[in-house]
């Protein structure tokens, strides 16, 4: 029994370490033809020890939760879809990655975080990780203006865009935005309900909320802003519902001041984006910026017709049709064609047009392509992880494949109607469970901690789901951590240890 307790504590510690490591998708990784993240290694290790505990030690029955059946169904369907794959290697790797997320993250967490103390600790660690990521992103934004080492990828730096797009230790700005939305959702709920969790006073919660909002703006992610909009809309609808229900009038009175404070924090963070950009532009004079970028604008008519942007590179390419020299201190650029000098184009207009093109037209192209691929095999799709190989050809590194830029459409194209059914099932099941628990917690006035937890979970899940309409990477650890913590809360709230 003592050995079992020690093993459980060891597994719990590994889970907390994995939560701390989940933002490091571009750092602390191992490259073996594809990227292996440290958080995944830690979760796989914890999962193996959990299996050892189940097999060799007396333990509670395995808890599957309300999403267990559709998740297992989705995993099986994704495996069957590999029979339709053109690139089996890519499909198998993505399936294994999905297995780690579902079994090594979701099922592991819901069977390990089984009491309120552990749940609060896990949330605290998640928010502290978010706070540290936000601080790093805050540094990145201003460091890039003065040419200090910032860790921002070249394609997102000031010299190319006219402003930096932060991504902390994530691969892309939209991934960081996806992650920081969880922090915004929970800190909003905890601040409104004046709920404290380990290490977080109301002041620290407010600071975390402000920095999370500010650095979300620094990503310049459209999907992130849409997710933030959903948080605001759901919060407004929640309080309208309370106002219309006489039973909860006292709760409205109790949360009136913190709600006003939350509105001020939101407004301040949004307004601060403008002076931050101005301050950054003034800092240019402080950093001896001698780094000038010779940028080749590769314009390929064929890819343009497909709805893809021309490519920006920092090396000279013989196949370039247009070459432009971009200096961070210059406001205009001049194109050079095979026939001589072309027109002078405002730099910011050039950048804005290209970004708008890839973000809008490029996404529409991928959405249409996903629908066409779905029609090839409506039941099982073209194979999980095979959207990229089918649209670009085989032999490209897995991390560089095209994606559908819409998670539901990606699921539909790669796993067909059957996979999409299970995907919709577990999403709807989770949403219904959280809403029911939120309603139940409001009836019991002694459970306002639970009200803040379930409201935060609802806000976070809605925001991440909305952002998933503009990008597609379901195998991202923090999404499954959120689902797992929500299910853990459901289990503990109803005092169920297993079903």
C-alpha positions in Angstrom: 0.0 0.0 0.0 2.9 2.3 0.9 4.6 1.6 -2.5 1.3 2.3 -4.2 1.0 5.7 -2.6 4.6 6.6 -3.5 4.0 5.5 -7.1 0.8 7.6 -7.3 2.7 10.7 -6.0 5.5 10.0 -8.6 2.9 9.9 -11.4 1.3 13.1 -10.1 4.6 14.9 -10.0 5.3 13.8 -13.6 1.9 15.2 -14.7 2.7 18.6 -13.1 6.1 18.6 -14.8 4.3 17.9 -18.1 2.0 20.9 -17.5 5.0 23.1 -16.9 6.7 21.9 -20.1 3.6 22.1 -22.4 4.5 25.6 -23.7 7.9 24.4 -24.9 6.8 23.2 -28.4 9.7 25.0 -30.1 12.3 24.6 -27.3 13.4 21.5 -25.3 12.6 19.2 -28.2 14.3 16.3 -29.9 14.5 16.2 -33.7 14.4 12.8 -35.3 12.8 13.6 -38.6 9.9 14.9 -36.6 9.7 16.8 -33.4 9.5 15.0 -30.0 8.5 17.4 -27.2 9.7 17.0 -23.6 6.1 17.2 -22.4 5.2 14.2 -24.5 8.2 12.2 -23.2 7.2 13.0 -19.6 3.5 12.1 -20.2 4.5 8.8 -21.9 6.7 8.0 -18.9 3.9 8.8 -16.5 1.5 6.7 -18.6 3.8 3.7 -18.5 4.1 3.9 -14.7 0.3 4.3 -14.5 -0.1 1.0 -16.4 2.4 -0.6 -14.0 0.3 0.6 -11.1 -2.9 -0.8 -12.6 -1.3 -4.2 -13.4 0.8 -4.8 -10.3 -0.8 -2.9 -7.6 -4.3 -2.7 -6.2 -6.0 0.4 -7.6 -9.5 1.8 -8.3 -11.3 0.9 -11.5 -10.3 2.9 -14.5 -12.4 6.0 -14.9 -13.5 6.8 -18.5 -15.7 9.8 -17.9 -18.5 11.1 -20.1 -16.1 11.4 -23.1 -14.4 8.0 -22.8 -16.5 6.2 -25.4 -16.4 8.8 -28.2 -12.6 9.4 -27.6 -11.9 5.7 -28.0 -14.2 5.5 -31.0 -12.3 8.5 -32.5 -8.9 6.8 -31.9 -10.1 3.6 -33.5 -11.6 5.4 -36.5 -8.4 7.4 -37.0 -6.5 4.1 -37.0 -8.9 2.6 -39.6 -8.5 5.7 -41.8 -4.9 4.8 -42.3 -6.1 2.1 -44.8 -6.8 5.1 -47.1 -3.5 6.9 -46.5 -1.1 7.7 -49.3 1.7 8.5 -46.8 1.5 5.8 -44.2 4.6 7.0 -42.3 3.0 10.5 -41.7 -0.4 8.9 -40.9 1.1 6.5 -38.3 3.2 9.2 -36.6 0.1 11.5 -36.3 -2.0 8.6 -35.0 0.7 7.8 -32.4 0.7 11.5 -31.5 -3.1 11.4 -31.1 -2.8 8.3 -28.9 -0.4 10.1 -26.6 -2.8 13.1 -26.3 -5.9 10.9 -25.6 -4.4 8.0 -23.6 -1.2 9.5 -22.3 -2.7 12.8 -21.3 -6.5 12.8 -21.1 -7.1 9.3 -19.6 -3.9 9.5 -17.4 -5.0 12.9 -15.9 -8.6 11.9 -15.1 -7.4 8.8 -13.3 -4.7 10.6 -11.4 -6.1 13.9 -10.4 -8.9 12.5 -8.1 -9.3 15.0 -5.3 -9.8 18.8 -5.0 -6.4 19.5 -3.6 -4.7 17.9 -6.7 -7.1 19.7 -9.0 -6.3 23.1 -7.4 -2.6 22.4 -7.6 -2.8 21.4 -11.3 -4.7 24.7 -12.1 -2.2 26.7 -10.1 0.7 25.1 -12.0 -1.1 25.8 -15.3 -1.7 29.4 -14.5 1.9 29.9 -13.2 3.2 28.4 -16.4 0.9 30.8 -18.4 2.2 33.8 -16.4 5.8 32.9 -17.1 5.0 32.4 -20.8 3.3 35.8 -20.8 6.3 37.5 -19.2 8.6 35.9 -21.8 6.3 37.0 -24.6 6.2 40.5 -23.1 10.0 40.6 -23.2 10.1 39.2 -26.8 7.9 42.1 -28.1 10.1 44.9 -26.9 13.4 43.1 -27.2 12.9 42.6 -30.9 12.6 46.3 -31.5 16.0 47.0 -30.0 17.7 44.0 -31.7 18.2 42.0 -28.5 18.0 38.2 -28.7 14.3 37.5 -28.5 13.7 33.9 -29.7 11.2 35.1 -32.3 11.4 33.3 -35.6 12.7 35.5 -38.5 9.4 35.4 -40.3 7.7 37.1 -37.3 10.3 39.7 -36.5 10.0 43.5 -36.8 12.2 43.9 -39.9 9.8 41.8 -42.1 6.4 42.7 -40.6 6.9 46.2 -39.2 6.0 44.8 -35.8 7.0 41.6 -33.9 4.5 38.7 -33.5 5.4 37.0 -30.2 5.0 33.2 -29.7 7.0 32.7 -26.4 8.4 29.1 -26.5 5.7 27.9 -28.9 6.2 27.2 -32.6 3.7 29.7 -33.9 1.9 32.9 -32.5 -1.5 31.2 -32.9 -0.3 28.3 -30.7 0.7 30.7 -28.0 -2.6 32.5 -28.4 -4.4 29.2 -28.1 -2.6 28.5 -24.8 -2.9 31.9 -23.3 -6.7 31.9 -23.9 -6.9 29.2 -21.1 -5.2 31.6 -18.7 -7.5 34.5 -19.7 -10.6 32.3 -19.2 -9.7 31.0 -15.8 -8.3 34.2 -14.4 -11.4 36.0 -15.6 -13.7 33.5 -13.8 -11.6 33.4 -10.6 -11.3 37.2 -10.4 -15.0 37.7 -10.9 -15.9 35.2 -8.2 -13.1 36.3 -5.9 -11.8 32.8 -5.8 -8.3 32.0 -4.6 -6.3 29.0 -5.5 -2.8 28.0 -4.3 -0.1 30.7 -4.9 -2.7 33.0 -6.5 -4.0 36.0 -4.5 -6.6 38.3 -6.2 -3.8 40.7 -7.1 -1.7 38.1 -8.8 -4.8 36.8 -10.6 -5.4 40.4 -11.9 -1.8 40.8 -13.0 -1.9 37.4 -14.8 -5.1 38.3 -16.5 -3.7 41.7 -17.7 -0.4 40.2 -19.0 -2.3 37.3 -20.7 -4.6 39.8 -22.5 -1.7 42.1 -23.5 0.5 39.3 -24.9 -2.5 37.8 -26.7 -2.7 41.1 -28.5 1.1 40.9 -29.2 0.5 37.7 -31.2 -1.7 39.6 -33.7 -3.6 36.3 -34.1 -7.0 36.7 -35.7 -8.1 33.4 -34.3 -6.8 34.4 -30.8 -8.9 37.6 -31.0 -12.0 35.6 -32.1 -11.4 33.3 -29.1 -11.2 36.3 -26.8 -14.4 37.7 -28.3 -16.1 34.4 -27.4 -14.9 34.7 -23.8 -16.5 38.2 -23.6 -19.7 37.1 -25.2 -20.1 34.0 -23.0 -19.3 36.1 -19.9 -22.0 38.7 -20.8 -24.6 36.0 -21.5 -23.7 34.3 -18.2 -24.4 37.5 -16.2 -27.6 38.3 -18.2 -28.8 34.8 -17.2 -28.0 35.5 -13.6 -29.8 38.9 -13.8 -33.0 37.2 -15.3 -33.0 34.6 -12.5 -34.1 36.1 -9.2 -32.5 33.3 -7.3 -29.0 34.6 -8.2 -29.6 38.3 -7.5 -27.4 38.1 -4.4 -24.6 36.6 -6.5 -24.8 39.6 -8.8 -24.4 42.0 -5.9 -21.4 40.1 -4.6 -19.6 40.1 -8.0 -20.5 43.6 -9.0 -17.2 45.2 -8.0 -14.9 42.4 -9.3 -16.9 42.3 -12.5 -16.3 46.0 -13.0 -12.6 45.5 -12.2 -12.5 42.7 -14.8 -13.9 45.1 -17.4 -11.3 47.7 -16.6 -8.5 45.1 -16.9 -9.9 44.0 -20.3 -10.2 47.5 -21.6 -6.7 48.5 -20.3 -5.0 45.5 -22.0 -6.7 46.2 -25.3 -5.9 49.9 -25.2 -2.3 49.3 -24.2 -1.7 47.6 -27.6 -1.5 51.1 -29.3 1.0 52.7 -26.9 3.1 49.5 -26.9 3.5 49.7 -30.7 4.4 53.4 -30.4 6.9 52.7 -27.6 8.4 49.9 -29.7 8.9 52.2 -32.7 10.6 54.8 -30.4 13.0 52.1 -29.0 14.4 51.6 -32.5 16.7 54.6 -31.9 18.1 52.9 -28.8 19.2 49.7 -30.4 22.0 50.2 -32.9 20.0 48.6 -35.7 22.5 47.9 -38.5 20.8 44.6 -39.5 19.2 45.2 -42.9 17.3 42.4 -44.6 17.6 41.6 -48.3 14.4 39.9 -48.9 13.4 38.0 -52.0 9.8 38.1 -52.8 9.2 34.8 -54.8 6.1 35.2 -56.9 4.9 32.0 -58.5 1.9 32.4 -60.7 0.8 28.8 -60.2 0.8 28.9 -56.4 -0.9 32.3 -56.5 -3.8 30.9 -58.5 -4.1 28.1 -55.9 -4.6 30.8 -53.3 -1.1 30.7 -51.7 1.1 33.6 -50.9 4.4 34.2 -52.5 7.3 33.2 -50.3 9.5 35.6 -48.3 13.1 34.4 -47.8 16.2 36.0 -46.4 18.6 34.5 -49.0 19.1 35.3 -52.7 17.3 32.9 -54.9 18.0 32.6 -58.7 14.3 31.7 -59.4 13.0 35.0 -57.9 10.8 36.9 -60.3 10.8 40.0 -58.1 13.5 41.1 -55.6 13.0 43.8 -53.0 15.4 45.3 -50.5 13.8 46.0 -47.2 15.5 48.2 -44.6 13.7 48.4 -41.2 14.1 52.2 -41.2 12.7 52.7 -44.7 8.9 53.2 -45.3 8.9 52.3 -49.0 10.4 49.5 -51.2 11.0 49.4 -54.9 10.4 46.2 -56.9 12.9 45.1 -59.5 11.6 43.0 -62.4 13.3 41.4 -65.4 12.4 44.5 -67.4 13.9 47.0 -65.0 12.7 49.0 -62.0 9.1 48.7 -61.1 6.8 50.9 -59.0 7.6 52.0 -55.5 5.3 50.4 -53.0 4.7 51.5 -49.3 6.4 48.8 -47.2 3.6 48.5 -44.7 1.0 48.2 -47.5 3.1 45.5 -49.1 3.3 43.6 -45.9 -0.3 44.1 -45.0 -1.5 42.9 -48.4 0.6 39.8 -48.3 -0.5 38.9 -44.7 -4.1 39.6 -45.6 -3.7 37.4 -48.6 -2.3 34.3 -46.9 -4.6 34.7 -43.8 -7.8 35.0 -45.9 -7.5 33.7 -49.4 -5.0 31.0 -48.4 -7.4 29.7 -45.7 -10.4 29.6 -48.0 -8.3 27.6 -50.5 -7.4 25.1 -47.8 -11.0 24.8 -46.6 -12.2 24.1 -50.2 -9.4 21.6 -50.6 -10.5 19.8 -47.3 -14.0 19.5 -48.6 -12.8 18.0 -51.9 -10.7 15.5 -50.1 -13.6 14.5 -47.9 -15.7 13.8 -51.0 -13.0 11.3 -52.1 -13.9 9.0 -49.2 -16.8 10.3 -47.1 -16.8 7.5 -44.5 -13.2 7.1 -43.4 -11.5 10.1 -45.1 -8.1 10.2 -46.8 -6.2 9.1 -43.7 -5.2 10.9 -40.5 -2.2 13.1 -41.1 -2.6 12.9 -44.9 -4.0 16.3 -45.8 -0.4 17.6 -46.2 0.9 14.8 -48.3 -2.1 14.9 -50.6 -1.8 18.7 -51.2 2.0 19.0 -51.4 3.3 15.5 -52.3 5.3 13.1 -50.2 8.8 13.6 -48.9 8.3 16.9 -47.1 9.2 17.0 -43.4 6.1 16.3 -41.3 6.3 19.6 -39.4 6.3 21.5 -42.7 3.2 19.9 -44.3 0.2 22.1 -45.2 -2.8 22.0 -42.8 -6.4 22.7 -43.4 -6.5 25.7 -41.1 -9.9 24.5 -39.7 -9.9 21.7 -37.2 -13.5 20.4 -37.9 -12.8 20.4 -41.7 -9.4 18.7 -41.1 -11.1 15.9 -39.1 -13.8 15.5 -41.8 -11.2 15.3 -44.6 -8.9 12.9 -42.8 -11.2 10.6 -40.9 -14.5 11.0 -42.7 -18.0 11.1 -41.4 -17.3 8.4 -38.8 -14.4 10.3 -37.3 -16.2 13.6 -37.5 -19.2 12.0 -35.6 -17.0 10.9 -32.7 -15.2 14.2 -32.7 -18.5 16.1 -32.5 -19.7 13.7 -29.9 -16.9 14.2 -27.4 -16.9 18.0 -27.9 -20.7 18.2 -27.3 -20.5 15.8 -24.4 -17.9 17.9 -22.7 -19.8 21.1 -23.3 -23.0 19.7 -21.9 -21.3 18.3 -18.8 -19.6 21.6 -18.0 -22.8 23.7 -18.5 -24.8 21.2 -16.3 -22.2 21.4 -13.6 -22.0 25.2 -13.7 -25.8 25.3 -13.3 -25.7 22.9 -10.4 -22.9 24.7 -8.6 -24.9 28.0 -8.8 -27.9 26.3 -7.1 -25.6 25.3 -4.1 -24.4 28.7 -2.8 -21.6 27.0 -0.9 -20.0 25.9 -4.2 -19.0 29.3 -5.7 -15.5 27.9 -6.1 -17.0 25.3 -8.4 -18.9 28.0 -10.2 -15.7 29.8 -11.0 -14.0 26.6 -12.0 -16.7 25.5 -14.4 -17.2 29.0 -15.8 -13.5 29.2 -16.5 -13.5 25.8 -18.1 -16.5 26.8 -20.3 -14.9 30.1 -21.3 -11.6 28.3 -22.2 -13.2 25.5 -24.1 -15.4 27.8 -26.1 -12.4 30.1 -26.9 -10.2 27.2 -28.0 -13.0 25.8 -30.1 -13.6 29.1 -31.8 -9.9 29.5 -32.6 -9.9 26.0 -34.0 -12.0 27.4 -36.9 -8.9 29.2 -38.1 -6.2 26.6 -37.5 -5.9 22.9 -37.1 -3.6 21.1 -34.7 -5.7 18.9 -32.4 -2.6 17.2 -31.1 -1.6 20.0 -28.8 -1.1 19.0 -25.2 -2.7 22.0 -23.5 -6.0 21.4 -25.2 -6.2 17.9 -23.8 -5.0 19.1 -20.4 -8.0 21.5 -20.4 -10.4 18.7 -21.3 -8.9 16.4 -18.6 -9.1 19.0 -15.9 -12.7 19.8 -16.8 -13.5 16.0 -16.5 -11.6 15.8 -13.2 -13.7 18.6 -11.9 -16.9 16.8 -13.0 -15.7 13.6 -11.3 -14.7 15.3 -8.0 -17.8 17.6 -8.0 -20.1 14.6 -8.1 -17.8 12.5 -5.7 -17.4 9.7 -8.2 -14.2 7.7 -8.2 -15.0 5.4 -11.1 -17.8 4.2 -13.3 
